[in-house]
């Protein structure tokens, strides 16, 4: 029984990590847009922007290749080891269906991820990241 509980807790930890990454992707773009309009310098930090771009890049690549996210796969394996219910499909697709009661086709998610990624890439053009500190900022 203790092993099942451990697997259940680990599955929930993976779920929390997955939710955090989704929030990072969605809120990251929002922060870049709002932050630049409000002159928040930190939103153009190159490491923040690179991490954000890389994260959405992985999401889009997985969608186009038809690969289920490894976090979803890990969560489902942990849940099966815990003896609890698992779901089919991708993380976003499952929760989209659960929350909105709409079963969208795979191509719609691929399109949505791709458009979102284009918005992220566009934000690099409109609000370019700071690659290094300016001389005046170092003084």
Buried (B, 14 or more C-beta within 10 A) or exposed (E): EEEEEEBBEBBBEBBEEBEEBBEBBEEBBEBBBEBBEEEEEEBBEEEBBEEBBEBBEBBBEBBEEEEBBEBBEBBBBBBEBBEEEBBEBBBBBBBBBEEEEEEBEEEEBBEBBBEBBEBBEEBBEEBEBBEEEEEEEEE
